[in-house]
């Protein structure tokens, strides 16, 4: 077993990156760990492919995604 319990969608990851209160509460309530979470190739493309992404935003996204499967 891989230990993956959750497939995170783009909006959830964006909320995490923006430290949105409702996302942080959900993470806390579910006691989510990075090892339990994965994302799809489509989510990766959506996060890194938006027009006007800055180098800092791209770095932050890549850093967060690297912790997930």
Order of alpha helices (4+ residues) and beta strands (2+ residues): beta-alpha-alpha-beta-alpha-alpha
